[in-house]
Amino acid sequence: MGSGSNVWNCPFDFAEGLEFDPQLGQLAADEPVARIRLPHGEGEAWLVTRYEDVRTVTSDRRFSRSAIIGRDFPRMTPEPIVQDEAINLMDPPASSRLRSLVSKGFAPHHLKHMRVRTQHVVDELLDGMEAYGSPADLVEHLANPLPLTTICEVLDIPEADRAQLRAHARTMMDVGVDNRDNAVRAKADLRAYFATLTAQRRKHPGDDLISALATARDGDEILDEQELTVMAMVLLITGQDTTTYEIGNIAYTLLTRPDVLSVVRDRPEMLPKAIDELLRFIPFRKGVGIPRVATEDVELSGVTIRAGDIVHVSYLTANRDGEKFDRPDELDLERSGPPHMTFGWGGHHCLGAPLAATELEVAFASLLERFPELRLAKPAEEVRWNTTSIWRYPLALPVTW
């Protein structure tokens, strides 16, 4: 609750299935630009929850990501997940140059290649699940291995290295205070690994995404060694964990809503639109991510944010803003309206969003075609959920067919 000084203490630890965090809901309703205190970091920050205000903070040059470098900013995790020189801490025009180069790695011909690889991985995984027999854990057989295998295939990371890289990425996402030293070490180990790998690809490029990034040109511009190393790290970290969790979340949502499941099963052409609405609807992370700093005084929804203040945004509440979405708390597969913000917004919209959307479409199209009678093997209330990470997702999802 807000204290007498009107600063809200926000542990953002609500983790009950895919219910919407009541504290976030209350902030969005009662104080859309609020002062908050987070579990880690110095001082207080603003939290902006309305769609239009979130759009302003994420696209207006008066809010800077790079200005948080060197500051012990309020955050969810003991150690900042982000690298100081990563693209997600850059402001335009520096970030624009990098985004232009990186987007070449997600050009249509590369995405087509990625879709073929993803389909191959999905088919193998579903073969394995079928061979294992019913009931089987969808997290173990599909959600966990698919994104890691796909991003490692796309980056062409050797099979023997994959489990360790995944462990490092997971360590960095843990919110436990006693995990801090491990997180620092994991970040350093990941960085060293990718520094070596990217140097090799620069010398001997193949047909993988790292090679595409290493050889991408925009006029005379190319990614330097540090940029390439950090970008490969960012792609691995964001390219596997988040998609893994969303496969689990989307599967759970479909399997607990038979009316929605029957629509996407009977009308496969609806799947891309359905996934888009599921991405809007699912409260996928807890709390907030990387903030920005106001570089001058800015007024948002009648509140003055001062130069130097740290500002967090909530994409979750923006996705449920009743001023932008009709019946925002309902799942509506026929919904039309503004785009959701699950992949972020503006200059920091997720560069890997096309790959994530491809994976989700291929995974669910194949799953529902292969197992038309798919259903949960235990009551929904017995599904166990993660409680220790910044993300919300089912730890296991036993299914039968």
C-alpha positions in Angstrom: 0.0 0.0 0.0 1.0 3.6 -0.4 2.6 5.1 2.7 1.6 8.5 4.2 4.0 10.2 1.9 2.3 8.5 -1.0 5.1 6.3 -2.0 4.0 2.8 -2.9 6.1 -0.1 -1.6 6.1 -2.5 -4.6 7.6 -5.9 -4.1 5.7 -7.0 -7.2 5.8 -10.6 -5.9 2.2 -11.5 -6.8 2.4 -14.9 -8.5 -1.0 -16.6 -8.5 -1.3 -18.3 -11.9 -2.1 -15.8 -14.6 -4.3 -13.6 -12.4 -3.6 -9.9 -12.8 -1.6 -8.4 -9.9 -4.1 -6.5 -7.7 -1.5 -3.9 -6.7 -0.7 -3.1 -10.3 -4.4 -2.9 -11.0 -4.9 -0.5 -8.1 -2.1 1.7 -9.2 -3.4 1.9 -12.8 -6.9 2.8 -11.5 -6.0 5.2 -8.6 -2.6 6.7 -9.4 -1.5 6.2 -13.0 1.7 8.2 -12.4 2.9 7.0 -9.0 6.0 7.1 -6.7 7.2 3.6 -6.0 9.9 1.8 -4.0 11.2 -1.5 -5.4 13.0 -4.4 -3.6 16.5 -3.4 -4.9 18.4 -0.3 -5.8 18.6 3.2 -4.3 15.8 5.6 -3.7 12.4 5.9 -5.4 11.1 5.9 -9.0 8.0 6.9 -10.9 5.7 4.1 -12.3 3.7 5.0 -15.4 0.8 2.7 -16.1 -1.5 4.2 -18.8 -1.0 3.2 -22.5 -0.6 6.8 -23.8 1.8 7.7 -21.0 3.8 4.5 -21.5 4.0 5.3 -25.2 5.3 8.8 -24.3 8.0 7.5 -21.9 9.2 4.9 -24.3 9.4 7.0 -27.4 10.0 10.6 -26.2 13.7 11.7 -26.4 13.3 13.5 -23.0 13.4 10.0 -21.4 16.9 8.4 -21.5 17.9 4.8 -21.0 21.6 5.5 -21.2 21.3 7.9 -18.3 20.7 5.0 -15.8 24.3 3.7 -16.5 26.3 4.0 -13.3 23.2 4.5 -11.1 22.0 2.0 -8.6 18.5 2.3 -10.0 15.4 0.9 -8.3 14.8 -2.6 -9.8 13.4 -6.1 -9.2 16.7 -8.1 -9.1 19.7 -7.8 -6.8 22.1 -7.5 -9.8 21.0 -5.6 -12.9 20.3 -8.1 -15.7 21.3 -5.6 -18.4 24.8 -5.0 -19.7 25.9 -1.3 -19.6 26.8 -1.2 -23.3 23.9 -3.3 -24.5 21.5 -1.9 -27.1 18.7 -1.8 -24.5 20.6 0.9 -22.6 21.2 3.1 -25.7 19.3 6.1 -26.8 18.7 7.2 -30.4 20.7 7.9 -32.6 23.3 5.4 -31.3 20.6 2.7 -30.8 19.0 3.5 -34.3 22.3 2.6 -36.0 22.5 -0.7 -34.1 18.9 -1.5 -34.6 19.2 -1.0 -38.3 22.2 -3.4 -38.4 20.5 -6.0 -36.2 17.2 -5.9 -38.1 19.1 -7.1 -41.2 19.6 -10.4 -39.3 15.8 -10.7 -39.1 15.2 -9.9 -42.8 12.4 -11.9 -44.5 14.9 -14.4 -46.1 16.5 -15.0 -42.7 13.1 -15.4 -41.0 12.0 -17.9 -43.6 15.2 -19.9 -42.8 14.4 -19.6 -39.1 10.8 -20.9 -39.6 12.1 -24.0 -41.4 14.5 -24.7 -38.5 11.8 -24.0 -35.9 9.4 -26.5 -37.7 12.1 -29.1 -37.7 12.8 -28.7 -34.0 9.1 -28.7 -33.1 8.5 -31.9 -35.2 11.3 -33.7 -33.4 10.1 -32.5 -30.0 6.5 -33.6 -30.6 7.7 -37.0 -31.9 9.5 -37.4 -28.6 6.4 -36.4 -26.6 4.3 -38.9 -28.6 6.8 -41.6 -28.1 7.0 -40.9 -24.4 3.2 -41.3 -24.2 0.3 -39.8 -22.3 0.3 -38.1 -19.8 3.4 -36.0 -20.6 4.7 -32.6 -19.3 4.3 -30.0 -22.0 6.9 -27.8 -20.3 9.5 -30.5 -20.3 8.7 -31.8 -23.9 8.1 -28.5 -25.7 8.2 -25.2 -23.8 11.6 -25.7 -22.2 13.6 -27.2 -25.1 12.0 -25.4 -28.1 13.2 -21.8 -27.7 16.6 -22.7 -26.4 17.1 -25.2 -29.2 15.8 -22.8 -31.8 17.9 -19.8 -30.7 20.9 -22.0 -30.4 20.2 -23.4 -33.9 19.7 -19.9 -35.3 22.9 -18.7 -33.6 24.6 -22.0 -34.4 25.8 -22.7 -30.8 27.3 -26.1 -30.4 25.1 -28.6 -28.7 27.6 -29.3 -25.9 27.5 -25.7 -24.7 23.8 -25.1 -24.6 22.8 -26.4 -21.1 25.5 -24.3 -19.4 24.5 -21.1 -21.3 20.9 -21.7 -20.3 21.9 -22.1 -16.7 23.8 -18.8 -16.8 20.8 -17.0 -18.3 18.5 -18.4 -15.6 20.9 -17.4 -12.8 20.7 -13.8 -14.1 16.9 -13.7 -13.8 16.7 -15.0 -10.2 15.4 -12.4 -7.7 17.0 -14.0 -4.6 19.3 -11.7 -2.6 21.8 -14.5 -2.0 22.1 -15.1 -5.7 23.9 -11.8 -6.4 27.5 -13.2 -6.6 26.3 -16.0 -8.8 24.5 -13.6 -11.2 27.7 -11.4 -11.5 29.7 -14.5 -12.3 27.1 -15.9 -14.8 27.1 -12.5 -16.6 30.9 -12.5 -16.9 31.0 -16.1 -18.1 28.4 -15.5 -20.7 30.2 -12.5 -22.0 33.6 -14.3 -22.2 31.9 -17.2 -24.1 30.3 -14.9 -26.7 33.4 -12.8 -27.1 35.2 -15.9 -28.3 32.3 -17.2 -30.4 31.6 -13.9 -32.2 35.4 -13.4 -33.0 35.4 -16.8 -34.7 32.2 -16.0 -36.7 33.7 -12.7 -37.8 36.7 -14.6 -39.3 34.7 -17.5 -40.6 31.0 -16.5 -41.2 28.4 -19.2 -41.8 24.7 -19.0 -42.4 23.7 -18.4 -38.8 22.4 -15.2 -37.1 25.7 -14.2 -35.4 27.4 -14.4 -38.8 24.6 -12.4 -40.4 25.1 -9.7 -37.6 28.9 -9.9 -38.0 28.6 -9.2 -41.7 25.6 -6.8 -41.7 26.4 -3.4 -43.2 24.6 -0.2 -43.3 26.6 1.9 -45.7 30.1 1.8 -44.1 28.7 0.9 -40.6 29.2 -2.5 -39.1 28.8 -3.8 -35.5 32.1 -3.6 -33.6 33.4 -6.5 -31.5 31.9 -5.4 -28.2 28.5 -4.6 -29.8 28.5 -8.0 -31.5 29.4 -9.8 -28.3 26.7 -8.1 -26.2 24.1 -8.4 -29.0 24.6 -12.2 -29.2 24.3 -12.4 -25.4 21.1 -10.4 -25.5 19.6 -12.6 -28.2 20.4 -15.8 -26.2 19.0 -14.5 -22.9 15.9 -12.9 -24.3 15.5 -15.4 -27.2 15.0 -18.4 -25.0 13.7 -17.7 -21.5 10.8 -15.4 -22.5 9.5 -17.6 -25.3 9.7 -20.7 -23.1 7.5 -19.1 -20.5 5.0 -17.7 -23.0 4.6 -21.2 -24.5 3.7 -22.5 -21.1 1.4 -19.5 -20.4 -0.4 -19.7 -23.7 -0.8 -23.5 -23.5 -2.3 -23.1 -19.9 -4.6 -20.3 -21.0 -5.9 -22.4 -24.0 -6.3 -25.6 -22.0 -8.3 -23.9 -19.3 -10.6 -22.1 -21.8 -12.2 -24.8 -24.0 -14.1 -22.2 -26.0 -10.9 -20.4 -27.1 -9.1 -23.7 -27.7 -11.8 -25.0 -30.0 -11.7 -21.8 -32.1 -8.0 -22.1 -32.7 -8.1 -25.8 -33.3 -11.1 -25.7 -35.7 -9.9 -22.5 -37.5 -6.1 -22.7 -37.8 -6.1 -19.4 -39.8 -7.1 -17.6 -36.6 -4.0 -18.7 -34.8 -1.7 -15.7 -35.5 -4.5 -13.3 -34.3 -5.2 -15.5 -31.3 -1.6 -15.5 -30.3 -1.4 -11.7 -30.6 -4.5 -11.4 -28.3 -3.0 -13.9 -25.8 0.2 -12.0 -25.7 -1.8 -8.8 -24.8 -3.9 -10.6 -22.2 -1.4 -12.7 -20.3 0.3 -10.8 -17.3 3.6 -12.4 -18.2 6.1 -10.6 -16.0 6.0 -9.4 -12.5 6.4 -5.7 -12.1 8.9 -3.7 -14.3 12.0 -4.0 -16.3 14.7 -1.4 -17.3 13.8 2.2 -16.4 14.6 5.5 -18.0 15.7 8.9 -16.6 13.9 12.1 -17.4 16.4 14.6 -18.9 14.1 17.6 -18.3 10.8 18.3 -16.5 7.9 16.5 -18.2 4.2 16.5 -17.3 2.3 13.2 -17.6 -1.4 12.9 -16.7 -1.1 16.1 -14.7 1.9 15.0 -12.7 5.3 16.7 -13.1 8.3 14.4 -13.4 11.5 16.3 -12.7 14.7 16.2 -14.6 16.9 13.4 -13.2 13.9 11.3 -11.9 13.9 7.6 -12.7 10.8 6.4 -14.5 9.5 2.8 -14.9 6.7 1.8 -17.2 4.3 -1.1 -16.9 3.5 -2.8 -20.2 1.1 -5.1 -18.3 -1.2 -2.3 -17.3 -0.9 -0.5 -20.7 -2.2 -3.8 -22.2 -5.2 -3.6 -19.9 -5.9 0.1 -20.3 -9.7 0.5 -20.6 -9.2 3.8 -22.5 -7.5 1.9 -25.3 -9.0 -1.6 -25.2 -12.7 -2.4 -25.0 -13.3 -4.9 -22.2 -9.6 -5.0 -21.5 -9.8 -7.9 -19.0 -11.5 -10.2 -21.4 -9.8 -12.5 -24.0 -11.3 -11.6 -27.4 -9.9 -13.4 -30.4 -11.7 -11.1 -32.7 -10.3 -8.0 -31.1 -9.1 -5.1 -33.2 -7.5 -2.0 -31.8 -4.1 -0.7 -30.9 -1.1 -3.0 -30.8 -0.2 -4.6 -27.5 3.1 -3.7 -25.7 4.2 -7.1 -24.6 7.3 -6.8 -26.8 7.9 -3.2 -25.6 7.5 0.0 -27.5 9.4 2.6 -29.5 13.2 2.5 -29.8 13.4 -0.5 -27.5 10.7 -2.7 -29.1 12.0 -6.3 -29.0 14.2 -6.9 -32.1 13.5 -10.7 -31.7 9.7 -10.3 -31.8 9.4 -11.7 -35.3 11.4 -14.9 -34.3 9.3 -15.2 -31.1 6.0 -14.9 -33.0 7.3 -17.5 -35.6 8.1 -20.0 -32.8 4.8 -19.5 -31.1 2.8 -20.0 -34.3 4.8 -23.0 -35.5 4.6 -24.6 -32.0 0.9 -24.2 -31.5 -0.1 -25.0 -35.1 1.9 -28.2 -34.9 0.8 -29.1 -31.3 -2.9 -28.7 -32.0 -2.8 -30.5 -35.3 -0.8 -33.4 -33.9 -2.8 -33.7 -30.7 -6.4 -32.6 -31.4 -7.7 -34.0 -28.1 -5.0 -32.3 -26.0 -6.2 -31.5 -22.5 -4.8 -30.9 -19.0 -4.0 -34.2 -17.1 -4.8 -32.6 -13.7 -7.1 -29.9 -12.4 -5.9 -26.4 -13.3 -5.7 -25.4 -9.6 -3.0 -28.1 -9.1 -0.7 -26.6 -11.7 2.4 -25.2 -9.9 3.8 -21.7 -10.8 7.2 -20.1 -10.6 7.5 -17.7 -7.7 11.3 -16.8 -7.7 11.8 -15.1 -11.0 10.7 -11.8 -12.6 8.6 -14.0 -15.0 5.3 -15.8 -14.4 4.9 -19.3 -15.9 3.8 -22.8 -15.0 6.7 -25.0 -13.8 5.0 -28.1 -15.3 2.0 -28.6 -17.4 0.9 -32.3 -17.5 -1.3 -33.0 -20.6 -3.0 -36.0 -22.0 -4.5 -36.7 -25.4 
